[in-house]
């Protein structure tokens, strides 16, 4: 191990970049050498709080104040911990010890005031808040907390109640954004006390409770918001999400239908006719091949009966057994459905055995064309079948665990209606969400350099290097598919990126910058499974080889070289994620595949530098032998 100071510095860096497992290992190694090292105890306490391990956090934070009783930071953080657990007497004691140790900051006085307020010692609490405001006049929390006490003492006018309600809401949003849900919830609740007829306060409280998985309380809050405002789709959608998580699909269907009937008159008119969704056997489709570059891809047949009227949109929803998210996925499409003349919705059931048809019929009725394959044809062929059956000018493949936001189709249709023929695909901004629908981060096209509305510039040089768009945010002109084919069956885990490159090599892409789609990341997804088995890394290399054959000659070598370097690093990051999850075999498979993607001296040096770190000790000899075997 490096010196203790160097090790601690590395651990702090890991913690700041959310590499918590690596940081934790380093802290424990420091404590093996020096069991009472205060910075290691303090760092572990903070880390355990980040990981939500409250009991372990308490042990380390209490240990560090015993070892280093005169450091005010230790008492302050311990006080915050006690307060988060509603242990207010202990919080007051810790904050007062922080004051004795020399801390005299606005946050300390504010937090002490809050603990005293919860103990009913209002005069002392006001004194602490006023001290915080003396030190920092802009301390909004202290100002709001004084107002909340004045309200409890019935000393606020109606105008000031409105004023303080808005400030409580603002603070709730700020605390929630920082992950401080307990205080966020408290501020939202106080905002509701001050202004009980404000639906946004009830909605914000519901969101915070939902993200804390306090579903029963969240449902109560959302229902109150719905009483105050029945015109907001997000309320219906979040209630539906909760019922899905609880596997209460009957209630999920009911709340989605209620929202759709209220907000989409086209849906309401159709459903009132009680037309059912019938199961159709997927027709036989002759699957030819189309050659692009040196490779062949599944052909998409030309439109049958092109003289007949056709919708602008075809939405293809491939399904197989899973019912976890299908209602949310479908409901958010139905919200934007403007009639059969504008949009057809095709659900392609890949010979699943679960009763998905009943769920879809109960929500969508005959709006949906439901096809069931006579046998399982694989997920990629299932998508291509849906595209082949489509009649829309533009095709949107939407997997059952993803979803679109209100305005997705309207924004795109407005732009694409008269766009140049050179535009073969279009995408919107998107975000990644977790199993429970919580936003995790913005998608790559939205989080990098800002992209304006319109045709994407220098797009091939960007999409050719790495994947920037996920399927739910992408629509493709049907004639583009007819010319270039569908998704490749040879690389099923990365065929979306390959198709994106194929299209960008021949067509322009249109971009709508708003965040209008959601891609779900969860442990049961095909993407997660492909990394766990190491297949993804192998197929990334194949995707690079395939696109090299059809990229324009003047850009081919430059784009491919950049793609190799970028995806070597991408695979290396995922290899160590697999290692941290205890999957040594996947780690080795991914590293070996990464070395096939790029063997430049720079990439080899990057690998060796990574292997030199403490958490890679179990890999060094094995990887070295693999490198020798590869004759690099």
C-alpha positions as CSV (number, residue, x, y, z in Angstrom):
1,X,0.0,0.0,0.0
2,X,1.1,3.6,-0.6
3,X,1.8,5.9,2.4
4,X,-1.3,6.5,4.6
5,X,-1.6,10.1,3.4
6,X,-1.4,9.0,-0.3
7,X,-3.9,6.2,0.3
8,X,-6.4,8.6,2.1
9,X,-6.1,11.0,-0.8
10,X,-6.9,8.2,-3.3
11,X,-9.9,7.1,-1.2
12,X,-11.3,10.7,-1.1
13,X,-10.9,10.9,-4.9
14,X,-12.8,7.5,-5.3
15,X,-15.6,8.7,-3.0
16,X,-16.0,11.9,-4.9
17,X,-16.4,10.0,-8.2
18,X,-18.8,7.5,-6.6
19,X,-16.3,4.6,-6.7
20,X,-17.4,3.7,-3.1
21,X,-16.3,0.1,-3.0
22,X,-12.8,1.0,-4.0
23,X,-12.7,3.8,-1.5
24,X,-14.0,1.6,1.3
25,X,-11.3,-1.0,0.7
26,X,-8.6,1.6,1.0
27,X,-10.0,3.0,4.2
28,X,-10.1,-0.5,5.8
29,X,-6.6,-1.2,4.7
30,X,-5.5,2.1,6.4
31,X,-7.3,1.0,9.6
32,X,-5.5,-2.4,9.5
33,X,-2.3,-0.4,9.8
34,X,-3.5,2.3,12.1
35,X,-6.8,1.3,13.8
36,X,-7.6,4.7,15.1
37,X,-6.7,6.8,12.1
38,X,-9.2,9.7,12.3
39,X,-9.4,10.5,8.6
40,X,-10.1,6.9,7.7
41,X,-12.8,6.6,10.4
42,X,-14.4,9.9,9.2
43,X,-14.2,8.9,5.6
44,X,-15.8,5.6,6.2
45,X,-18.6,7.3,8.2
46,X,-19.4,9.6,5.3
47,X,-19.1,6.7,2.8
48,X,-21.6,4.6,4.8
49,X,-24.0,7.5,4.7
50,X,-23.6,7.7,0.9
51,X,-24.4,4.0,0.7
52,X,-27.4,4.3,3.0
53,X,-25.9,2.1,5.7
54,X,-26.9,4.2,8.7
55,X,-26.0,1.8,11.5
56,X,-22.5,1.4,10.2
57,X,-22.1,5.1,9.6
58,X,-23.0,5.7,13.2
59,X,-20.3,3.3,14.4
60,X,-17.6,5.1,12.5
61,X,-18.8,8.6,13.3
62,X,-19.0,7.9,17.0
63,X,-15.6,6.3,16.9
64,X,-13.9,9.3,15.3
65,X,-15.2,11.7,18.0
66,X,-13.7,9.5,20.6
67,X,-10.4,9.5,18.8
68,X,-10.4,13.1,17.9
69,X,-12.8,14.9,20.3
70,X,-11.6,18.5,19.5
71,X,-12.3,18.5,15.8
72,X,-15.5,20.3,15.1
73,X,-16.1,18.7,11.7
74,X,-16.5,15.3,13.5
75,X,-19.2,16.6,15.9
76,X,-21.0,18.5,13.1
77,X,-21.3,15.5,10.9
78,X,-22.3,13.3,13.8
79,X,-25.0,15.8,14.7
80,X,-26.3,15.8,11.2
81,X,-26.5,12.0,11.4
82,X,-28.4,12.1,14.7
83,X,-30.8,14.7,13.2
84,X,-31.4,12.5,10.1
85,X,-32.4,9.7,12.5
86,X,-34.7,12.1,14.5
87,X,-32.5,11.6,17.5
88,X,-32.7,15.3,18.4
89,X,-31.3,15.3,22.0
90,X,-28.2,13.6,20.7
91,X,-28.0,16.0,17.8
92,X,-28.2,19.1,20.1
93,X,-25.4,17.6,22.2
94,X,-23.2,17.0,19.2
95,X,-23.8,20.5,17.7
96,X,-23.0,22.1,21.0
97,X,-19.8,20.1,21.2
98,X,-19.0,21.4,17.7
99,X,-19.5,25.0,19.0
100,X,-17.2,24.3,21.9
101,X,-14.6,22.9,19.5
102,X,-14.5,26.3,17.7
103,X,-17.1,25.9,14.9
104,X,-19.1,29.1,14.4
105,X,-20.8,28.7,11.0
106,X,-24.3,29.5,9.8
107,X,-25.0,25.8,8.9
108,X,-24.1,24.7,12.4
109,X,-26.4,27.3,14.1
110,X,-29.2,26.6,11.7
111,X,-29.0,22.8,12.3
112,X,-28.8,23.3,16.0
113,X,-31.9,25.6,15.8
114,X,-33.7,22.9,13.8
115,X,-32.9,20.2,16.4
116,X,-34.1,22.5,19.2
117,X,-37.3,23.4,17.3
118,X,-38.1,19.7,17.1
119,X,-37.6,19.4,20.8
120,X,-40.1,22.2,21.3
121,X,-37.5,24.7,22.6
122,X,-38.7,27.4,20.3
123,X,-37.0,30.4,21.9
124,X,-33.6,28.7,21.9
125,X,-34.3,27.6,18.3
126,X,-35.1,31.2,17.2
127,X,-31.9,32.4,18.9
128,X,-29.9,29.9,16.9
129,X,-31.5,30.8,13.6
130,X,-30.9,34.5,14.3
131,X,-27.2,33.7,15.0
132,X,-27.0,31.9,11.7
133,X,-28.5,34.9,9.9
134,X,-26.0,37.3,11.7
135,X,-23.2,35.2,10.3
136,X,-24.8,34.6,6.9
137,X,-27.7,37.0,6.1
138,X,-28.5,35.0,2.9
139,X,-29.0,31.7,4.9
140,X,-32.5,30.9,3.5
141,X,-33.0,27.9,5.7
142,X,-32.6,29.8,8.9
143,X,-34.9,32.5,7.6
144,X,-37.6,30.0,6.6
145,X,-37.2,28.1,9.8
146,X,-37.9,31.3,11.8
147,X,-41.0,31.8,9.7
148,X,-42.2,28.2,10.4
149,X,-41.9,28.8,14.1
150,X,-43.9,32.1,13.8
151,X,-46.6,30.2,11.9
152,X,-46.7,27.6,14.7
153,X,-47.2,30.6,17.1
154,X,-50.0,31.9,14.8
155,X,-48.1,35.1,14.0
156,X,-48.1,35.0,10.2
157,X,-50.5,37.0,7.9
158,X,-52.0,35.2,4.9
159,X,-49.6,37.0,2.6
160,X,-46.6,35.8,4.7
161,X,-48.0,32.3,4.8
162,X,-47.9,32.3,1.0
163,X,-44.4,33.7,1.0
164,X,-43.0,31.1,3.5
165,X,-44.8,28.3,1.7
166,X,-43.0,29.1,-1.5
167,X,-39.7,29.3,0.3
168,X,-40.3,25.9,2.0
169,X,-41.1,24.4,-1.4
170,X,-37.9,25.9,-2.9
171,X,-35.8,24.5,0.0
172,X,-37.5,21.1,-0.4
173,X,-36.4,21.0,-4.0
174,X,-32.9,22.0,-3.1
175,X,-32.5,19.4,-0.3
176,X,-34.0,16.7,-2.6
177,X,-31.5,17.5,-5.3
178,X,-28.7,17.0,-2.8
179,X,-30.1,13.7,-1.7
180,X,-31.3,15.0,1.7
181,X,-34.8,13.4,1.5
182,X,-35.7,13.7,5.2
183,X,-35.3,17.4,5.3
184,X,-36.8,17.8,1.8
185,X,-39.9,15.9,2.9
186,X,-40.1,18.1,6.1
187,X,-40.0,21.3,4.0
188,X,-42.7,20.0,1.6
189,X,-44.9,19.1,4.5
190,X,-44.5,22.5,6.0
191,X,-45.3,24.2,2.6
192,X,-48.5,22.2,2.5
193,X,-49.4,23.3,6.1
194,X,-48.9,26.9,5.0
195,X,-50.8,26.5,1.7
196,X,-52.8,23.3,1.6
197,X,-54.6,24.1,-1.7
198,X,-51.4,24.0,-3.8
199,X,-51.2,20.9,-5.9
200,X,-47.5,21.3,-6.7
201,X,-46.5,21.0,-3.0
202,X,-48.5,17.8,-2.7
203,X,-46.9,16.5,-5.9
204,X,-43.4,17.4,-4.8
205,X,-44.0,15.6,-1.5
206,X,-45.2,12.5,-3.4
207,X,-42.1,12.5,-5.6
208,X,-39.8,12.6,-2.6
209,X,-41.7,9.9,-0.8
210,X,-41.7,7.7,-3.9
211,X,-38.0,8.1,-4.4
212,X,-37.6,6.9,-0.7
213,X,-39.9,4.0,-1.6
214,X,-42.5,5.2,0.9
215,X,-45.2,4.2,-1.5
216,X,-48.3,4.2,0.8
217,X,-47.6,7.8,1.8
218,X,-46.7,8.8,-1.7
219,X,-50.0,7.5,-3.0
220,X,-51.9,9.6,-0.4
221,X,-49.9,12.7,-1.5
222,X,-50.4,12.1,-5.2
223,X,-54.2,11.6,-4.7
224,X,-54.4,14.9,-2.9
225,X,-52.5,16.5,-5.8
226,X,-55.0,14.9,-8.2
227,X,-58.0,16.4,-6.3
228,X,-56.4,19.8,-6.7
229,X,-55.4,19.4,-10.3
230,X,-56.8,16.5,-12.5
231,X,-55.1,17.9,-15.6
232,X,-51.5,16.9,-14.9
233,X,-50.3,13.7,-16.6
234,X,-47.3,13.4,-14.3
235,X,-49.5,12.7,-11.3
236,X,-51.3,9.8,-13.1
237,X,-48.0,8.5,-14.4
238,X,-46.3,8.4,-11.0
239,X,-49.3,6.7,-9.4
240,X,-49.1,4.1,-12.2
241,X,-45.4,3.6,-11.6
242,X,-46.0,2.9,-7.9
243,X,-48.8,0.4,-8.6
244,X,-46.5,-1.3,-11.1
245,X,-43.7,-1.6,-8.5
246,X,-46.2,-3.0,-6.1
247,X,-47.4,-5.4,-8.8
248,X,-50.9,-4.0,-8.4
249,X,-51.6,-4.0,-12.1
250,X,-55.4,-3.6,-11.7
251,X,-54.9,-0.2,-9.9
252,X,-52.2,0.7,-12.4
253,X,-54.6,0.1,-15.3
254,X,-57.3,2.0,-13.5
255,X,-55.3,5.2,-12.9
256,X,-53.8,5.2,-16.4
257,X,-57.3,4.9,-17.9
258,X,-58.5,7.7,-15.7
259,X,-55.7,10.0,-16.8
260,X,-56.0,9.0,-20.5
261,X,-59.8,9.5,-20.5
262,X,-59.3,12.9,-18.9
263,X,-56.5,14.2,-21.0
264,X,-56.8,12.6,-24.4
265,X,-60.3,12.9,-26.1
266,X,-59.2,10.7,-29.0
267,X,-58.5,7.9,-26.5
268,X,-61.7,8.5,-24.6
269,X,-63.9,8.4,-27.8
270,X,-62.3,5.2,-29.0
271,X,-62.4,3.3,-25.7
272,X,-66.1,4.3,-25.1
273,X,-66.9,2.1,-28.1
274,X,-65.6,-1.0,-26.2
275,X,-63.6,-2.3,-29.1
276,X,-61.3,-5.1,-27.9
277,X,-57.7,-5.8,-28.9
278,X,-57.7,-9.2,-30.7
279,X,-54.7,-11.5,-31.0
280,X,-53.4,-11.8,-34.6
281,X,-50.9,-14.4,-35.6
282,X,-47.9,-12.7,-37.0
283,X,-47.9,-13.1,-40.8
284,X,-45.1,-14.9,-42.5
285,X,-42.5,-12.4,-43.7
286,X,-39.9,-13.3,-46.3
287,X,-36.7,-12.0,-44.6
288,X,-34.3,-11.2,-47.4
289,X,-30.9,-9.5,-47.1
290,X,-29.5,-6.1,-48.0
291,X,-25.7,-5.6,-48.4
292,X,-24.2,-2.4,-47.0
293,X,-20.4,-2.3,-47.2
294,X,-19.0,-5.8,-46.8
295,X,-21.9,-7.1,-44.6
296,X,-25.4,-8.2,-45.1
297,X,-28.3,-7.1,-42.9
298,X,-32.0,-8.2,-42.6
299,X,-34.0,-6.5,-45.4
300,X,-37.1,-4.5,-44.6
301,X,-39.6,-5.1,-47.5
302,X,-41.2,-2.2,-49.3
303,X,-44.6,-1.0,-48.1
304,X,-47.5,-3.1,-49.4
305,X,-50.4,-1.2,-51.0
306,X,-48.5,2.1,-50.9
307,X,-51.5,3.8,-52.6
308,X,-53.6,3.5,-49.5
309,X,-53.6,6.2,-46.8
310,X,-50.9,5.6,-44.2
311,X,-50.2,7.1,-40.8
312,X,-47.3,9.4,-40.0
313,X,-46.2,7.2,-37.1
314,X,-45.8,3.5,-36.5
315,X,-44.9,2.7,-32.9
316,X,-43.4,-0.9,-32.5
317,X,-43.5,-2.3,-29.0
318,X,-41.7,-5.7,-28.9
319,X,-42.6,-7.8,-25.8
320,X,-41.8,-11.1,-24.3
321,X,-43.2,-12.3,-20.9
322,X,-42.2,-9.2,-18.9
323,X,-45.0,-7.2,-17.4
324,X,-43.0,-4.9,-15.1
325,X,-43.2,-1.7,-17.1
326,X,-45.4,-2.4,-20.2
327,X,-48.4,-0.4,-18.8
328,X,-46.3,2.7,-18.2
329,X,-44.7,2.3,-21.6
330,X,-48.0,1.9,-23.4
331,X,-49.9,4.6,-21.4
332,X,-47.3,7.3,-22.4
333,X,-47.8,6.4,-26.0
334,X,-51.6,6.4,-25.8
335,X,-51.5,9.8,-24.1
336,X,-50.1,11.1,-27.4
337,X,-52.3,9.0,-29.8
338,X,-54.3,11.2,-32.1
339,X,-56.2,8.6,-34.0
340,X,-55.5,5.7,-36.4
341,X,-54.9,8.1,-39.2
342,X,-52.0,9.6,-37.4
343,X,-50.4,6.7,-35.5
344,X,-50.6,2.9,-35.6
345,X,-49.3,1.0,-32.5
346,X,-48.0,-2.5,-33.1
347,X,-47.3,-4.8,-30.2
348,X,-45.2,-7.8,-31.3
349,X,-45.4,-10.7,-28.7
350,X,-42.5,-13.1,-29.2
351,X,-44.4,-16.2,-28.3
352,X,-44.6,-15.3,-24.6
353,X,-46.7,-17.3,-22.2
354,X,-47.6,-14.6,-19.6
355,X,-51.0,-12.9,-20.0
356,X,-49.7,-9.7,-21.5
357,X,-52.5,-9.5,-24.0
358,X,-55.1,-9.1,-21.2
359,X,-53.1,-6.2,-19.7
360,X,-52.7,-4.5,-23.0
361,X,-56.3,-5.0,-24.0
362,X,-57.6,-3.6,-20.7
363,X,-55.6,-0.4,-21.3
364,X,-55.6,0.1,-25.0
365,X,-58.4,-2.0,-26.4
366,X,-58.5,-2.1,-30.2
367,X,-56.2,0.9,-30.6
368,X,-53.4,-1.6,-30.6
369,X,-52.7,-4.2,-33.3
370,X,-51.5,-7.2,-31.3
371,X,-49.4,-9.8,-33.1
372,X,-48.2,-13.0,-31.5
373,X,-45.4,-15.1,-33.1
374,X,-46.0,-18.8,-33.4
375,X,-42.5,-19.4,-32.0
376,X,-39.8,-17.4,-30.3
377,X,-37.7,-15.8,-33.1
378,X,-35.3,-13.9,-30.9
379,X,-35.5,-10.3,-29.8
380,X,-33.7,-8.8,-32.8
381,X,-35.9,-10.6,-35.4
382,X,-38.9,-9.5,-33.3
383,X,-38.0,-5.9,-33.7
384,X,-37.4,-6.4,-37.5
385,X,-40.8,-8.1,-37.9
386,X,-42.5,-5.1,-36.3
387,X,-40.6,-2.7,-38.6
388,X,-41.6,-4.9,-41.6
389,X,-45.3,-4.8,-40.7
390,X,-45.2,-1.0,-40.2
391,X,-47.1,1.4,-42.5
392,X,-46.1,4.6,-40.9
393,X,-43.8,7.1,-42.7
394,X,-41.7,7.1,-39.5
395,X,-41.0,4.1,-37.3
396,X,-40.4,4.2,-33.5
397,X,-39.2,1.1,-31.8
398,X,-40.0,1.3,-28.1
399,X,-39.0,-1.5,-25.7
400,X,-41.5,-2.3,-23.0
401,X,-39.2,-1.1,-20.2
402,X,-38.6,2.3,-21.7
403,X,-41.0,5.2,-22.2
404,X,-41.6,8.6,-23.9
405,X,-42.5,11.9,-22.3
406,X,-45.5,14.1,-23.3
407,X,-44.7,16.0,-26.5
408,X,-42.3,13.4,-27.9
409,X,-44.4,12.7,-31.1
410,X,-45.7,16.2,-31.5
411,X,-42.3,17.9,-31.3
412,X,-40.8,15.5,-33.8
413,X,-43.8,15.5,-36.2
414,X,-43.8,19.3,-36.4
415,X,-40.1,19.2,-37.4
416,X,-40.2,16.1,-39.6
417,X,-43.3,16.9,-41.6
418,X,-41.5,19.0,-44.1
419,X,-37.9,18.1,-43.4
420,X,-35.5,17.4,-46.3
421,X,-35.4,13.9,-47.8
422,X,-31.7,13.8,-46.7
423,X,-32.9,13.3,-43.1
424,X,-33.2,9.5,-42.5
425,X,-33.5,9.5,-38.7
426,X,-34.3,11.8,-35.8
427,X,-33.7,11.8,-32.1
428,X,-34.6,13.7,-29.0
429,X,-32.8,14.3,-25.7
430,X,-33.2,11.5,-23.2
431,X,-32.4,10.4,-19.7
432,X,-31.5,7.2,-17.9
433,X,-33.9,6.1,-15.2
434,X,-33.6,3.2,-12.6
435,X,-36.0,0.3,-11.9
436,X,-38.3,2.6,-10.0
437,X,-38.4,5.4,-12.6
438,X,-36.0,7.7,-10.8
439,X,-33.9,9.8,-13.1
440,X,-30.2,8.7,-12.9
441,X,-28.5,10.9,-15.4
442,X,-28.9,12.6,-18.8
443,X,-28.2,10.6,-21.9
444,X,-24.9,11.1,-23.7
445,X,-26.4,13.4,-26.5
446,X,-27.9,15.6,-23.8
447,X,-25.0,15.6,-21.3
448,X,-22.2,16.4,-23.7
449,X,-21.7,19.5,-25.8
450,X,-25.1,21.2,-26.2
451,X,-26.9,20.2,-29.4
452,X,-29.2,22.7,-31.1
453,X,-32.5,21.8,-32.8
454,X,-32.0,20.9,-36.4
455,X,-29.8,18.7,-38.5
456,X,-26.9,17.4,-36.4
457,X,-23.5,18.7,-37.6
458,X,-20.5,16.4,-37.9
459,X,-22.7,13.6,-36.7
460,X,-21.0,10.6,-38.3
461,X,-17.7,11.6,-36.8
462,X,-19.3,11.5,-33.4
463,X,-21.8,8.6,-33.5
464,X,-19.1,6.6,-35.3
465,X,-16.9,6.7,-32.2
466,X,-19.4,5.8,-29.5
467,X,-23.1,5.3,-28.8
468,X,-24.8,8.6,-28.1
469,X,-28.5,7.8,-28.6
470,X,-30.7,5.1,-27.0
471,X,-33.5,3.4,-28.9
472,X,-36.5,5.1,-27.1
473,X,-35.3,8.6,-28.3
474,X,-34.9,7.6,-31.9
475,X,-37.3,7.5,-34.9
476,X,-36.3,6.2,-38.3
477,X,-37.9,7.0,-41.7
478,X,-39.3,3.8,-43.1
479,X,-37.6,4.3,-46.5
480,X,-34.3,4.5,-44.6
481,X,-35.0,0.9,-43.3
482,X,-36.0,-0.2,-46.8
483,X,-32.7,1.0,-48.2
484,X,-30.3,0.0,-45.4
485,X,-32.1,-2.8,-43.6
486,X,-33.0,-3.5,-40.0
487,X,-31.2,-4.4,-36.8
488,X,-28.3,-6.9,-37.2
489,X,-28.9,-10.3,-35.7
490,X,-25.1,-11.0,-35.5
491,X,-24.5,-8.5,-32.7
492,X,-27.8,-8.4,-30.8
493,X,-26.4,-6.6,-27.7
494,X,-24.9,-3.7,-29.6
495,X,-26.9,-3.7,-32.9
496,X,-28.5,-0.3,-32.0
497,X,-25.2,1.5,-32.2
498,X,-24.3,-0.3,-35.4
499,X,-27.6,0.7,-37.0
500,X,-27.1,4.3,-35.9
501,X,-23.7,4.4,-37.6
502,X,-25.1,2.7,-40.7
503,X,-27.8,5.4,-41.1
504,X,-25.4,8.2,-40.3
505,X,-23.1,7.1,-43.1
506,X,-25.8,7.7,-45.6
507,X,-28.3,10.2,-44.1
508,X,-28.6,13.3,-42.0
509,X,-30.1,13.1,-38.5
510,X,-32.6,15.6,-37.1
511,X,-32.3,16.5,-33.4
512,X,-34.8,17.8,-30.9
513,X,-32.9,18.8,-27.7
514,X,-35.7,18.5,-25.2
515,X,-35.6,15.5,-22.8
516,X,-38.5,13.5,-24.3
517,X,-37.6,9.9,-23.7
518,X,-36.5,7.6,-20.9
519,X,-34.2,4.6,-21.1
520,X,-34.4,2.2,-18.1
521,X,-31.3,0.7,-16.6
522,X,-32.0,-2.3,-14.4
523,X,-30.4,-5.6,-13.4
524,X,-32.8,-7.7,-15.6
525,X,-32.1,-5.9,-18.8
526,X,-30.4,-7.5,-21.8
527,X,-27.7,-4.8,-21.6
528,X,-26.8,-5.7,-18.0
529,X,-26.8,-9.4,-18.8
530,X,-24.5,-8.9,-21.8
531,X,-21.9,-7.2,-19.7
532,X,-22.2,-9.8,-17.0
533,X,-21.4,-12.5,-19.5
534,X,-18.7,-10.5,-21.3
535,X,-20.7,-10.8,-24.6
536,X,-21.1,-7.0,-24.9
537,X,-17.3,-6.4,-25.2
538,X,-17.0,-9.0,-27.9
539,X,-19.8,-7.5,-29.9
540,X,-18.5,-4.0,-29.5
541,X,-15.4,-5.1,-31.4
542,X,-17.5,-6.7,-34.1
543,X,-19.6,-3.5,-34.5
544,X,-16.4,-1.5,-35.1
545,X,-15.2,-4.0,-37.7
546,X,-18.6,-4.0,-39.5
547,X,-18.9,-0.2,-39.7
548,X,-15.3,0.1,-41.0
549,X,-16.5,-1.5,-44.2
550,X,-19.2,1.1,-45.0
551,X,-17.8,4.4,-43.5
552,X,-16.8,6.9,-46.2
553,X,-13.3,6.2,-47.4
554,X,-12.0,9.7,-46.5
555,X,-13.2,9.3,-42.8
556,X,-13.0,5.6,-42.3
557,X,-9.6,5.2,-40.7
558,X,-9.8,8.3,-38.4
559,X,-13.3,7.3,-37.1
560,X,-12.4,3.7,-36.6
561,X,-9.1,4.5,-34.7
562,X,-11.0,6.9,-32.4
563,X,-13.7,4.3,-31.9
564,X,-11.1,1.7,-30.9
565,X,-9.5,3.9,-28.3
566,X,-12.8,5.1,-26.9
567,X,-14.3,1.7,-26.6
568,X,-11.2,0.2,-25.1
569,X,-11.6,2.6,-22.2
570,X,-15.4,1.9,-22.2
571,X,-14.8,-1.8,-21.8
572,X,-12.1,-1.3,-19.2
573,X,-14.5,0.7,-17.0
574,X,-17.1,-2.0,-17.3
575,X,-14.5,-4.8,-16.6
576,X,-13.9,-3.3,-13.2
577,X,-17.6,-2.8,-12.5
578,X,-17.8,-6.6,-13.1
579,X,-14.9,-7.1,-10.8
580,X,-16.4,-5.1,-8.0
581,X,-19.6,-7.2,-8.4
582,X,-17.5,-10.3,-7.9
583,X,-17.6,-11.6,-11.5
584,X,-14.0,-12.4,-12.2
585,X,-14.7,-14.4,-15.4
586,X,-16.7,-11.6,-17.0
587,X,-13.9,-9.2,-16.0
588,X,-11.3,-11.3,-17.8
589,X,-13.5,-11.8,-20.8
590,X,-14.1,-8.0,-21.1
591,X,-10.4,-7.2,-20.7
592,X,-9.4,-9.7,-23.3
593,X,-12.0,-8.3,-25.7
594,X,-10.8,-4.8,-25.0
595,X,-7.3,-5.8,-26.0
596,X,-8.7,-7.1,-29.3
597,X,-10.4,-3.7,-29.8
598,X,-7.2,-1.7,-29.4
599,X,-3.6,-2.8,-28.7
600,X,-1.9,0.5,-29.1
601,X,0.9,1.3,-26.6
602,X,-1.3,4.0,-25.1
603,X,-4.1,1.5,-24.4
604,X,-1.7,-1.1,-23.0
605,X,-0.3,1.6,-20.7
606,X,-3.8,2.6,-19.6
607,X,-4.5,-1.0,-18.7
608,X,-1.2,-1.5,-16.7
609,X,-1.8,1.8,-14.8
610,X,-5.3,0.5,-13.9
611,X,-3.9,-2.9,-12.8
612,X,-1.4,-1.2,-10.6
613,X,-4.2,0.1,-8.3
614,X,-5.0,-1.7,-5.1
615,X,-8.4,-3.1,-6.1
616,X,-6.9,-4.9,-9.2
617,X,-4.4,-7.1,-7.3
618,X,-6.4,-10.3,-8.0
619,X,-6.1,-9.7,-11.7
620,X,-2.5,-8.8,-12.4
621,X,-1.0,-12.2,-13.0
622,X,-3.9,-13.6,-14.9
623,X,-4.2,-10.5,-17.2
624,X,-0.4,-10.6,-17.8
625,X,-0.6,-14.2,-18.9
626,X,-3.5,-13.4,-21.2
627,X,-1.5,-10.5,-22.8
628,X,1.4,-12.9,-23.3
629,X,-0.9,-15.4,-25.0
630,X,-2.3,-12.7,-27.3
631,X,1.4,-12.0,-28.4
632,X,1.0,-8.2,-28.0
